[in-house]
Amino acid sequence: MGLRVGVVGTGYGGTELVRLLTSHPHVDELHLYSESQAGKGLGEVYAAWRDADLPLLPLEALEETELDVLFLATPHGASRELVTRWIGRPQVIVDLSGDFRFRDGAVYERFYRMPAAPRSLLEEAVYGLAEFAPPELSRARLVANPGCFPTAALLALLPLAKAGLLRPGSAIVDAKTGVSGAGRSPSLATHFSEVNENVRPYNVFVHRHGAEIEVYLGAGPVSFVPHLVPMTRGILVTAYGELVEPMTTEDLFELYRHTYAGRPFVRLLRPGTYPETKAVQGSNFVDIGLIATADGRKAVVMAAIDNLVKGAAGQAVQNMNLRFGLPETAGLVGRPLYP
C-alpha cells in the first residue's frame, strides 16, 4: 500500500513526524503544510534538514492534493478548526493536539480554557492509545493521538485497572519530562538559565494531562504531579497504586507479560531492572519496570518513553499503521539513540 500523507505543523512534533514518514516503506507521497512558515523549505527552519527538498506549503494547498492521511501537529484550538473543515477529506486525520481526546466537551473547556469541538466530532474521534486501541480504530476517520504523559502513565497502570486490581482513587503519578515537551516557542519557564541544573514541579493537580489520565484509566481520581527536568527528550513516570488483593512482584510481572504479549513496542523489564529515559531516546519503545511492596498491598510501576516519539509522532505513525492494516512496526523500527 502506497499512502499519500500530509503533515500540518513545523514544531518539534511535526518535524519528528517528517523524520519517521520520510523512511516509512508504505508512504509514497509526503506533503508538508505550515501557516507560519509557508514558502520556505524545511531546511530553512531546521538546520538538520538543510539538504532535503521539502517545501512548506500554505494550508490552502490542501485543496489541491488528494491525501489518504493528514497528521495535525498543530496547537490546541487550531486542530479543532482544521478537522471541522477537512473531516472526510482526506480519508483519515490523526490529530496530535488535545482537541479530540475528551468525549465530554465540558472537561476539555475546563482544562484547555477554550471552546470544545462540535459534539459530533468528539463522539466520532477514536482515542489512539495504540496498545489498547479499540476495534473502531480500523475504520476511524478521526484519531485523537494521546498526550505524552498519559501515554506513559496509562501504559504503566492500565493492566492493573483493566484487571480490576487497582483500588479506585489510589493512583499517584509522579512524572518527569524533558524540555522539548513544552514545544518550540520560547518562554521564561524553558529558558536555559531557568531549566539548567534545576528540577521543579508545575501545574500540580491542574495539568490537563491529569484529566486525560483519569478519564482513560477509569479508576477514580488520580493524583498527577509533573516535573520539568534539564534534558531535551524523555518522560519517566513512576506510578503508585493500592491493590485490591495482595500481589507479589512476580504476580505483577506475569499480569503485565500477559497483557502486553505480542506488542512490539512494550519492553517489560525483569524484576529488579528499572527503566531509564536514555534507553528509549529516539525510539517508539516504552520500557516498563515494576515492583510490589513487601506486604503486597501496593504496586509501583515505572515507564520511560521518548515524549516526541512514543509520546507524540511515533504513536501517531503507529496508529496510521493500525488503521490501514499495515505492519505495526512499519517506519518505526529504528533503535534508540545511545548514549
C-alpha positions in Angstrom: 0.0 0.0 0.0 1.4 3.4 -1.0 -0.1 6.2 1.1 -0.3 9.9 0.3 0.4 11.7 3.5 0.3 15.3 4.7 1.7 16.9 7.8 0.5 20.3 9.1 2.8 21.9 11.6 6.6 22.6 11.9 7.1 22.3 15.7 9.0 19.5 17.3 6.2 17.0 16.9 5.6 17.9 13.2 9.3 17.6 12.4 9.5 14.3 14.2 6.7 13.1 12.0 8.6 14.1 9.0 11.7 12.2 10.2 9.6 9.0 10.6 7.5 9.3 7.5 10.4 10.0 5.1 11.7 6.5 5.8 8.3 4.8 6.0 8.1 1.9 3.5 4.4 2.5 2.7 4.4 6.3 2.3 4.7 7.2 -1.4 4.0 10.9 -1.1 4.7 13.4 1.7 3.4 16.9 1.7 4.2 19.5 4.4 2.0 22.4 5.3 2.5 25.4 7.6 0.7 28.6 8.3 3.6 30.5 9.8 6.5 29.1 7.6 4.7 28.7 4.2 7.0 29.4 1.2 10.2 28.2 3.0 11.8 24.8 2.8 12.0 22.7 5.9 15.8 23.1 5.9 15.4 26.9 6.4 13.5 26.2 9.6 15.6 23.3 10.9 19.3 23.0 10.0 19.1 19.2 10.3 17.0 19.3 7.1 19.1 21.7 5.1 19.9 19.1 2.4 16.3 18.0 1.9 13.9 19.1 -0.8 10.8 19.5 1.4 8.9 22.7 0.7 6.4 24.1 3.2 3.1 24.7 1.5 0.3 27.1 2.7 -2.8 25.5 4.2 -4.8 26.5 1.1 -2.7 23.9 -0.9 -4.7 21.2 0.9 -7.4 21.9 -1.6 -5.2 20.8 -4.4 -3.9 17.4 -3.1 -5.8 14.2 -2.5 -4.5 12.6 0.7 -5.0 9.3 2.5 -3.8 10.6 5.8 -3.4 14.0 7.3 -1.4 14.5 10.5 -2.2 17.6 12.5 0.8 18.7 14.7 -0.9 21.9 15.4 -1.8 23.9 18.6 -4.9 23.2 20.6 -7.8 25.1 19.1 -6.2 25.2 15.6 -6.8 21.4 15.2 -10.5 21.9 16.0 -10.9 24.3 13.2 -8.9 22.2 10.7 -10.8 19.0 11.5 -14.1 20.7 11.3 -13.2 21.9 7.8 -11.4 18.8 6.5 -13.1 15.7 8.1 -13.7 13.1 5.4 -11.1 14.6 3.1 -8.6 13.0 3.5 -9.7 9.5 4.4 -8.1 9.7 7.9 -7.0 12.6 10.2 -4.6 11.9 13.1 -4.6 14.8 15.5 -1.7 15.3 17.9 -3.4 18.1 19.8 -5.7 17.7 22.7 -8.8 18.9 20.9 -10.5 15.5 20.4 -9.2 13.5 23.4 -12.3 14.0 25.6 -15.8 12.9 24.7 -17.1 15.4 27.2 -16.6 18.9 25.8 -17.1 20.4 29.3 -13.9 18.6 30.5 -12.0 20.0 27.6 -13.2 23.5 28.2 -12.3 23.3 31.9 -8.7 22.3 31.3 -7.9 23.9 27.9 -9.9 27.1 28.6 -11.2 27.3 25.0 -14.4 26.2 23.2 -14.7 22.5 22.6 -15.1 20.9 19.1 -18.6 20.1 17.9 -20.1 17.2 19.9 -20.5 15.0 16.8 -16.7 15.1 16.2 -15.9 14.5 19.8 -18.1 11.4 19.7 -16.6 10.2 16.4 -13.0 10.6 17.4 -11.2 7.3 18.4 -8.6 7.6 21.2 -5.5 6.2 19.8 -3.6 4.7 22.7 -2.1 2.1 20.3 -1.6 -0.8 22.7 -5.2 -0.6 23.9 -6.8 0.7 20.6 -10.4 -0.3 20.2 -11.7 -2.1 17.1 -13.2 1.2 15.8 -9.6 2.4 15.0 -9.6 0.2 11.9 -12.3 2.3 10.3 -11.8 5.7 12.0 -11.9 9.0 10.1 -10.5 10.8 13.1 -7.9 9.6 15.6 -7.1 11.5 18.7 -3.4 10.8 19.5 -2.9 10.7 23.3 -0.8 13.1 25.2 2.8 12.3 26.2 2.3 12.0 29.9 -1.0 10.0 29.5 0.8 7.6 27.2 3.4 6.7 29.8 1.0 6.7 32.7 -1.7 4.7 31.1 0.7 2.0 29.8 2.0 1.8 33.3 -1.4 1.5 35.1 -4.0 0.1 32.7 -3.1 -3.6 33.1 -3.9 -3.3 36.8 -7.1 -1.2 36.2 -8.4 -3.5 33.5 -7.9 -6.5 35.7 -9.8 -4.8 38.5 -6.8 -4.9 40.7 -6.2 -1.1 41.2 -8.1 0.3 44.2 -10.2 3.2 42.8 -8.9 6.6 43.8 -5.5 5.3 44.9 -3.3 6.1 41.8 -0.5 8.6 42.2 1.5 9.5 39.1 4.9 11.2 39.5 6.3 12.3 36.1 9.5 13.9 34.9 9.7 15.4 31.4 12.4 16.9 29.2 12.0 20.5 27.9 11.0 19.6 24.3 7.6 18.7 25.7 6.9 22.4 26.0 7.2 22.9 22.3 9.5 25.2 20.3 8.0 28.6 21.2 10.3 30.2 23.8 9.2 31.1 27.3 10.7 32.1 30.6 10.0 28.6 32.0 12.0 26.9 29.3 14.9 29.4 29.2 18.2 27.7 29.6 19.1 29.6 32.8 15.8 28.5 34.4 16.0 24.9 33.4 19.7 24.0 33.7 20.7 22.3 37.0 17.1 22.6 38.2 14.1 20.3 38.7 10.7 21.7 39.5 7.1 20.6 39.7 4.4 22.5 37.8 0.7 22.6 37.3 0.2 20.4 40.3 -3.2 18.7 40.3 -4.4 21.1 37.5 -2.4 19.8 34.5 -4.7 18.9 31.5 -2.9 15.6 31.1 -4.0 14.6 34.6 -7.6 14.8 33.5 -6.8 12.7 30.4 -5.1 10.0 32.6 -8.1 10.0 34.9 -10.7 9.6 32.2 -9.0 6.8 30.3 -7.7 4.9 33.4 -11.3 4.7 34.7 -10.2 4.1 38.3 -11.4 7.2 40.1 -9.4 10.3 40.9 -5.7 10.3 40.0 -3.0 12.5 41.8 -0.8 13.7 39.0 2.3 15.8 39.5 4.6 16.6 36.5 8.2 17.9 36.9 10.4 19.7 34.4 14.0 18.3 34.3 17.1 19.6 32.5 17.1 17.3 29.5 15.8 17.6 25.9 13.8 14.4 25.4 12.2 11.8 27.6 9.5 11.1 30.1 9.9 8.9 33.2 6.7 8.1 35.1 6.6 6.4 38.5 3.1 5.4 39.3 1.9 4.1 42.7 -1.4 2.3 43.4 -3.1 0.3 46.1 -4.0 -3.2 45.2 -7.4 -4.7 45.7 -5.8 -8.0 46.7 -2.2 -8.7 47.7 0.3 -9.4 44.9 3.9 -10.3 44.7 6.3 -8.7 42.2 6.2 -11.9 40.2 2.4 -11.8 40.1 2.6 -8.2 38.7 5.2 -9.3 36.2 3.0 -12.2 34.9 0.0 -9.9 34.6 2.0 -7.4 32.5 3.6 -10.0 30.5 0.3 -11.5 29.6 -1.3 -8.0 28.9 1.5 -6.9 26.6 2.2 -10.2 24.9 2.9 -9.6 21.2 3.0 -5.8 21.5 6.2 -4.9 19.7 6.9 -1.6 21.4 6.5 -2.6 25.0 9.6 -3.8 26.7 8.8 -5.3 30.0 11.8 -5.4 32.3 12.6 -8.3 34.6 12.0 -7.6 38.3 15.0 -5.7 39.7 15.6 -3.8 36.5 14.1 -0.4 36.0 13.5 1.9 33.0 15.6 5.0 32.1 14.9 7.7 29.5 18.3 7.3 27.8 17.4 3.7 26.8 14.3 4.7 24.7 15.6 8.0 23.3 14.6 8.5 19.6 12.5 5.3 19.6 8.9 4.2 19.8 9.6 1.9 22.7 8.1 2.1 26.2 10.2 0.4 28.9 8.2 -0.7 31.9 9.6 -1.9 35.3 7.6 -2.8 38.4 7.7 -3.9 42.0 5.2 -4.8 44.7 5.7 -3.6 48.3 6.8 -6.2 50.8 3.2 -6.6 52.2 1.8 -6.9 48.6 -0.7 -4.1 49.1 0.8 -1.6 46.7 2.3 -1.7 43.3 5.0 0.7 41.9 5.2 0.8 38.1 7.7 2.8 36.2 7.5 3.7 32.4 10.0 5.5 30.2 9.3 6.9 26.8 10.6 9.5 24.3 8.0 12.2 24.6 8.4 13.2 20.9 8.2 9.6 19.5 6.1 7.2 21.6 4.5 10.3 23.3 3.6 12.0 20.0 4.8 11.4 16.4 5.8 7.7 16.8 2.5 6.7 18.3 0.7 8.7 15.6 2.5 6.7 12.9 1.7 3.5 14.8 -1.9 4.5 14.7 -1.7 5.1 11.0 -0.2 1.6 10.6 -3.0 0.0 12.6 -5.7 2.0 10.8 -4.6 0.8 7.4 -3.7 -2.7 8.3 0.0 -2.2 7.8 2.7 -3.9 9.9 2.5 -2.1 13.3 6.3 -1.5 13.2 6.4 0.0 9.7 8.6 3.1 9.7 9.3 2.7 13.5 12.0 0.0 13.6 14.9 2.3 14.5 16.9 1.5 17.6 17.2 4.0 20.4 19.9 6.6 20.2 22.5 5.8 22.8 24.4 7.3 24.5 
